């Protein structure tokens, strides 16, 4: 069931693992500011390269989340168009 945009629950959960804070600040964060829907950010700082082999287990954990209508795994240097998620969810 699709949630309303003014709901307290996130409509979209976004999972990102990054290893360069400059990249995420330059691309992803500004892109997320364009989203007019409730967004839950699941952002894992891997700047110390702790996660090297089992990234699949982290994504598996993200998949266990319940509630959002859309769970998106994004690369940290993504820069999507304005209203991308709204159009996708329409």
One Martini backbone bead per residue (centre of mass of N, CA, C, O) as a GRO file, in nm:
protein
   90
    1UNK     BB    1   0.094   0.037   0.024
    2UNK     BB    2   0.068   0.361  -0.029
    3UNK     BB    3   0.203   0.645   0.093
    4UNK     BB    4   0.186   0.943   0.216
    5UNK     BB    5   0.381   1.231   0.211
    6UNK     BB    6   0.271   1.316   0.521
    7UNK     BB    7   0.388   1.094   0.654
    8UNK     BB    8   0.598   0.959   0.906
    9UNK     BB    9   0.670   0.757   0.711
   10UNK     BB   10   0.867   0.622   0.493
   11UNK     BB   11   0.870   0.588   0.144
   12UNK     BB   12   1.191   0.607   0.141
   13UNK     BB   13   1.480   0.398   0.124
   14UNK     BB   14   1.831   0.479   0.154
   15UNK     BB   15   2.123   0.304   0.046
   16UNK     BB   16   2.468   0.374   0.159
   17UNK     BB   17   2.812   0.326   0.064
   18UNK     BB   18   3.105   0.503   0.174
   19UNK     BB   19   3.465   0.650   0.113
   20UNK     BB   20   3.380   0.964   0.033
   21UNK     BB   21   3.271   1.254   0.159
   22UNK     BB   22   3.287   1.447  -0.086
   23UNK     BB   23   3.097   1.289  -0.273
   24UNK     BB   24   2.837   1.288  -0.097
   25UNK     BB   25   2.826   1.603  -0.068
   26UNK     BB   26   2.816   1.669  -0.382
   27UNK     BB   27   2.572   1.459  -0.464
   28UNK     BB   28   2.365   1.317  -0.274
   29UNK     BB   29   2.263   1.535  -0.080
   30UNK     BB   30   2.150   1.732  -0.296
   31UNK     BB   31   1.954   1.522  -0.417
   32UNK     BB   32   1.781   1.476  -0.156
   33UNK     BB   33   1.668   1.774  -0.151
   34UNK     BB   34   1.465   1.711  -0.405
   35UNK     BB   35   1.288   1.544  -0.219
   36UNK     BB   36   0.916   1.530  -0.151
   37UNK     BB   37   0.965   1.280   0.033
   38UNK     BB   38   0.988   1.055   0.262
   39UNK     BB   39   1.322   0.994   0.398
   40UNK     BB   40   1.544   0.728   0.451
   41UNK     BB   41   1.874   0.720   0.581
   42UNK     BB   42   2.128   0.464   0.493
   43UNK     BB   43   2.445   0.552   0.605
   44UNK     BB   44   2.773   0.423   0.536
   45UNK     BB   45   3.081   0.465   0.679
   46UNK     BB   46   3.389   0.370   0.476
   47UNK     BB   47   3.668   0.537   0.516
   48UNK     BB   48   3.826   0.280   0.667
   49UNK     BB   49   3.769   0.008   0.513
   50UNK     BB   50   3.603  -0.218   0.669
   51UNK     BB   51   3.437  -0.268   0.417
   52UNK     BB   52   3.545  -0.525   0.173
   53UNK     BB   53   3.358  -0.810   0.127
   54UNK     BB   54   3.045  -0.786   0.281
   55UNK     BB   55   2.817  -0.601   0.139
   56UNK     BB   56   2.574  -0.796   0.118
   57UNK     BB   57   2.501  -0.797   0.424
   58UNK     BB   58   2.416  -0.504   0.434
   59UNK     BB   59   2.191  -0.519   0.221
   60UNK     BB   60   2.033  -0.736   0.372
   61UNK     BB   61   1.959  -0.555   0.607
   62UNK     BB   62   1.801  -0.346   0.444
   63UNK     BB   63   1.583  -0.559   0.340
   64UNK     BB   64   1.446  -0.588   0.639
   65UNK     BB   65   1.292  -0.359   0.601
   66UNK     BB   66   0.997  -0.183   0.698
   67UNK     BB   67   0.751   0.034   0.508
   68UNK     BB   68   0.865   0.105   0.255
   69UNK     BB   69   0.795   0.141  -0.089
   70UNK     BB   70   1.112   0.212  -0.125
   71UNK     BB   71   1.427   0.050  -0.196
   72UNK     BB   72   1.745   0.215  -0.230
   73UNK     BB   73   2.052   0.159  -0.393
   74UNK     BB   74   2.329   0.379  -0.381
   75UNK     BB   75   2.553   0.568  -0.519
   76UNK     BB   76   2.736   0.842  -0.401
   77UNK     BB   77   2.746   0.982  -0.717
   78UNK     BB   78   2.460   1.059  -0.735
   79UNK     BB   79   2.245   1.260  -0.977
   80UNK     BB   80   1.929   1.339  -0.967
   81UNK     BB   81   1.648   1.440  -1.073
   82UNK     BB   82   1.395   1.622  -1.036
   83UNK     BB   83   1.137   1.409  -0.931
   84UNK     BB   84   1.223   1.113  -0.959
   85UNK     BB   85   1.066   0.966  -0.725
   86UNK     BB   86   0.786   1.074  -0.787
   87UNK     BB   87   0.770   0.948  -1.071
   88UNK     BB   88   0.825   0.654  -0.983
   89UNK     BB   89   0.567   0.647  -0.773
   90UNK     BB   90   0.322   0.714  -0.983
   0.00000   0.00000   0.00000
